[in-house]
């Protein structure tokens, strides 16, 4: 009996030692000598992820990682993403990271009012994206910050930006004010793009929208400088004063040479400018001019406007700009 007891004790001790060894293998320091990124693609299985981890040197054996994950991992599925694995991360920590989706976030930001030619430049310059890209149609991208993963395609990211614009414009149009002059969502988008380029002060957007709405109702020309510049530079800064010949050019965009809206958007307007176009301020102003602070002063009559223009010219002369 004593021999049997000793044998059983030995078996228990060996089993305990084995379990302790497995636990140490699962939760102990891993082989990765330095931080490294590992990508788990959409639709990847645990086996696929384990292979990527072994290839990166984050685990010693993909098969062992799968087996231990099934024993100790609790059954929570892993999530796709790019994971930045710390040096010597344990297999336990790696699995937990992938189950929580604690992935590296990369962002590309499209500011309000950015023209599509510069949207393309930003996407082409974004690191770790793949593929070529044509300039998207003007006004089809909703300004925002968009996350992406390494090796995503630029086309996919652009399509998300464009879906976001369609969704926001549709929702905003459904809530439009009866005071808007826009007859269609596209007209709202065009008007919003002009508003976006005319002011950098958020509180002025609805006032600018009111001026342009009043002008459109009166059949007056909008006379918006950004619409003159757009066909020349496709939205990039002009870098000089507008020429007389450019003010007189007829091209479908120049609102000095024609009444009504331009034939298309002149930038990618943000949410606030779209809302302003669809909810203009209650105002009878027909004119505005810069006030020297980055904003504008508004006027109802031409005489009042001309006085405001003289004040603006005096400011510019004092600054040495004229």
C-alpha positions in Angstrom: 0.0 0.0 0.0 2.9 2.3 0.9 4.3 1.8 -2.7 1.0 2.5 -4.3 0.6 5.7 -2.2 4.1 6.8 -3.2 3.3 6.1 -6.8 0.1 8.1 -6.7 1.9 11.0 -5.0 4.5 10.9 -7.7 1.9 11.0 -10.4 0.1 14.0 -8.8 3.4 15.8 -8.4 4.3 15.2 -12.0 0.9 16.3 -13.2 1.1 19.4 -11.1 4.5 20.2 -12.5 3.2 19.6 -16.0 0.2 21.9 -15.4 2.5 24.5 -13.9 4.8 24.3 -16.9 1.9 24.7 -19.3 0.6 27.7 -17.3 4.1 29.2 -17.4 4.3 28.5 -21.2 0.9 30.3 -21.6 1.5 33.2 -19.3 5.2 33.6 -19.3 7.4 35.9 -21.4 7.3 35.3 -25.1 10.2 35.1 -27.6 9.6 38.5 -29.4 12.8 40.5 -28.8 11.3 43.9 -29.8 7.9 45.4 -30.5 6.4 44.3 -33.8 3.1 44.7 -35.7 1.0 41.8 -36.8 -2.0 42.1 -39.1 -5.1 39.9 -38.7 -7.2 40.2 -41.8 -11.0 40.2 -42.0 -12.2 36.7 -41.9 -9.0 35.3 -40.5 -9.3 32.2 -38.2 -7.4 31.6 -35.0 -5.1 29.3 -37.0 -4.5 32.1 -39.6 -3.6 34.5 -36.8 -1.4 32.0 -35.1 0.6 31.6 -38.4 1.1 35.3 -38.6 2.3 35.4 -35.0 4.8 32.6 -35.6 6.1 34.3 -38.7 6.6 37.5 -36.8 8.4 35.7 -34.0 5.7 36.5 -31.4 5.1 32.9 -30.6 7.3 29.9 -30.9 4.7 27.5 -32.3 1.5 28.4 -34.1 0.0 24.9 -33.4 0.8 25.2 -29.7 -0.7 28.8 -29.6 -4.0 27.5 -31.1 -4.1 24.5 -28.7 -3.4 26.7 -25.6 -5.8 29.3 -26.8 -8.6 26.8 -27.0 -7.8 25.5 -23.5 -7.2 28.8 -21.7 -8.8 31.4 -24.0 -12.4 31.2 -23.0 -13.8 30.8 -26.6 -14.1 34.6 -27.4 -13.4 35.1 -31.1 -10.5 37.2 -32.2 -11.0 40.5 -34.2 -9.4 41.7 -37.3 -6.9 44.5 -37.1 -3.2 45.5 -36.9 -1.8 44.7 -33.5 1.4 46.2 -32.1 2.8 43.2 -30.0 5.1 44.4 -27.2 8.5 42.8 -26.7 8.3 39.5 -24.8 4.4 39.6 -24.7 3.0 36.3 -23.3 0.7 34.2 -25.4 -2.1 34.9 -23.0 -1.6 38.7 -23.4 -1.5 38.4 -27.2 -4.8 36.4 -27.3 -6.5 38.8 -25.0 -5.4 41.8 -27.1 -6.8 40.2 -30.2 -10.1 39.1 -28.5 -10.6 42.7 -27.2 -9.8 44.2 -30.7 -7.1 46.4 -29.1 -5.7 47.1 -32.5 -3.5 49.9 -33.8 -5.6 52.8 -35.2 -4.4 54.7 -38.2 -6.3 57.9 -39.2 -6.5 60.0 -42.3 -8.2 63.4 -41.7 -10.1 65.4 -44.3 -10.6 69.0 -43.1 -13.8 70.8 -43.9 -13.7 72.5 -47.3 -10.8 70.4 -48.7 -11.1 70.1 -52.5 -11.1 66.7 -54.0 -7.8 67.2 -55.7 -6.3 67.5 -52.1 -8.4 64.7 -50.8 -6.6 62.4 -53.3 -3.2 63.8 -52.2 -4.0 63.0 -48.6 -5.0 59.5 -49.3 -2.0 58.9 -51.5 0.3 60.2 -48.8 -1.4 58.1 -46.0 1.2 55.5 -44.9 0.4 51.8 -45.2 -2.5 52.2 -47.7 -2.4 50.4 -51.0 -3.5 51.1 -54.6 -3.8 54.1 -56.9 -6.7 56.5 -56.9 -8.3 59.0 -59.2 -9.5 62.4 -58.0 -13.0 61.8 -56.6 -15.9 63.8 -57.8 -16.0 67.2 -56.0 -18.4 67.3 -53.0 -18.7 63.5 -52.6 -16.5 63.2 -49.5 -17.6 64.0 -46.0 -14.9 65.8 -44.0 -13.9 63.8 -40.9 -11.2 61.5 -39.5 -11.3 58.0 -40.9 -9.5 55.0 -39.4 -7.9 52.3 -41.5 -5.6 49.3 -41.2 -2.3 48.6 -42.8 -2.6 47.3 -46.3 -6.2 48.6 -46.7 -6.9 49.9 -50.2 -7.3 53.6 -50.8 -10.4 52.9 -52.8 -12.0 51.3 -49.8 -11.3 54.2 -47.5 -12.6 56.7 -50.1 -15.8 54.7 -50.5 -16.4 54.9 -46.8 -15.9 58.7 -47.0 -18.4 58.9 -49.9 -21.0 56.7 -48.2 -20.7 59.0 -45.1 -21.5 62.0 -47.3 -24.5 60.3 -48.9 -25.9 59.3 -45.5 -25.4 62.7 -43.9 -26.8 64.7 -46.8 -29.8 62.4 -47.0 -30.5 62.8 -43.3 -29.9 66.6 -43.4 -32.2 67.0 -46.4 -35.0 65.2 -44.6 -34.8 67.8 -41.8 -34.4 70.9 -44.0 -36.0 74.2 -43.2 -38.7 75.6 -45.5 -36.5 78.7 -45.7 -33.8 76.9 -47.7 -33.5 77.9 -51.4 -32.1 74.5 -52.3 -34.6 72.6 -54.4 -32.6 69.3 -54.4 -29.9 67.7 -52.2 -27.4 68.5 -54.9 -28.2 72.2 -54.8 -27.9 72.1 -51.0 -24.4 70.5 -51.5 -23.3 73.1 -54.0 -24.5 76.0 -51.8 -22.8 74.5 -48.8 -19.5 74.2 -50.7 -19.6 78.0 -51.4 -20.5 78.8 -47.8 -17.7 76.6 -46.6 -15.1 78.5 -48.6 -16.4 82.0 -47.6 -15.9 81.9 -43.9 -13.6 80.3 -41.3 -15.9 81.3 -38.4 -18.5 78.6 -37.5 -21.0 81.2 -36.1 -21.1 83.0 -39.5 -22.1 80.1 -41.6 -25.8 80.6 -41.3 -25.4 84.3 -41.9 -23.5 83.7 -45.1 -26.2 81.1 -46.1 -28.8 83.8 -45.6 -27.0 86.3 -47.8 -26.7 83.8 -50.6 -30.2 82.6 -50.2 -31.5 86.1 -50.4 -29.5 86.8 -53.5 -30.7 83.7 -55.2 -34.3 84.7 -54.4 -33.7 88.2 -55.8 -32.0 86.9 -59.0 -28.8 88.6 -58.0 -25.4 87.2 -58.8 -23.7 85.5 -55.8 -20.3 87.1 -56.7 -18.4 84.6 -54.6 -14.6 84.8 -55.1 -14.1 81.0 -54.4 -16.3 80.2 -57.4 -13.9 82.3 -59.7 -10.9 80.5 -58.3 -12.1 76.9 -58.5 -11.9 76.4 -62.3 -8.4 77.9 -62.3 -6.9 75.7 -59.5 -9.5 73.0 -58.8 -9.7 74.4 -55.3 -6.1 74.9 -54.4 -5.1 78.3 -53.2 -4.7 80.8 -56.0 -1.7 82.6 -54.4 -2.4 86.0 -56.0 -5.2 88.4 -56.7 -8.0 87.5 -59.1 -7.5 89.0 -62.5 -10.2 91.0 -64.3 -10.3 88.5 -67.1 -11.0 85.8 -64.5 -13.9 87.7 -63.0 -15.4 87.9 -66.5 -14.8 84.3 -67.5 -17.8 82.2 -68.3 -17.2 78.6 -67.3 -20.2 77.4 -65.3 -18.6 78.2 -61.9 -18.0 82.0 -62.0 -20.8 83.6 -60.1 -19.6 87.1 -61.0 -20.4 86.3 -64.7 -23.7 84.5 -64.2 -26.7 84.3 -61.8 -27.6 81.2 -59.8 -25.5 78.5 -58.3 -22.3 77.1 -59.9 -22.7 73.9 -61.9 -21.1 71.8 -59.2 -19.6 71.9 -55.7 -16.3 73.8 -55.3 -15.0 71.7 -52.3 -16.1 69.1 -49.9 -18.3 70.9 -47.3 -18.6 69.8 -43.7 -21.7 69.0 -41.8 -22.1 72.5 -40.4 -22.0 74.1 -43.8 -24.6 71.6 -45.1 -26.8 72.4 -42.1 -26.3 76.1 -42.8 -27.4 75.8 -46.4 -30.5 73.9 -45.3 -31.2 76.2 -42.2 -30.2 79.8 -43.2 -30.4 82.5 -40.5 -33.4 84.9 -40.4 -31.8 87.9 -42.1 -32.5 90.3 -45.0 -28.7 91.0 -45.6 -27.6 91.0 -49.2 -23.9 91.8 -48.8 -20.9 91.0 -46.7 -17.2 92.0 -46.6 -14.3 91.1 -44.4 -14.0 93.0 -41.1 -10.3 92.5 -40.5 -10.7 89.9 -37.7 -11.2 86.9 -39.9 -14.9 87.4 -39.9 -17.3 89.6 -41.9 -19.7 92.5 -41.5 -23.1 92.2 -43.1 -25.3 94.8 -44.8 -28.8 95.0 -46.2 -28.3 97.9 -48.6 -25.6 98.7 -51.2 -24.9 102.0 -49.6 -24.2 100.4 -46.2 -22.1 97.8 -47.9 -20.0 100.4 -49.7 -19.2 102.0 -46.3 -18.1 98.7 -44.9 -15.9 98.1 -48.0 -14.2 101.5 -47.4 -13.5 100.5 -43.8 -12.0 97.2 -45.0 -9.8 98.9 -47.5 -8.6 101.3 -44.8 -7.6 98.3 -42.7 -5.7 96.7 -45.6 -3.9 100.0 -46.3 -2.9 100.3 -42.6 -1.5 96.8 -42.9 0.4 97.6 -46.0 -1.6 95.2 -48.2 -2.8 97.9 -50.6 
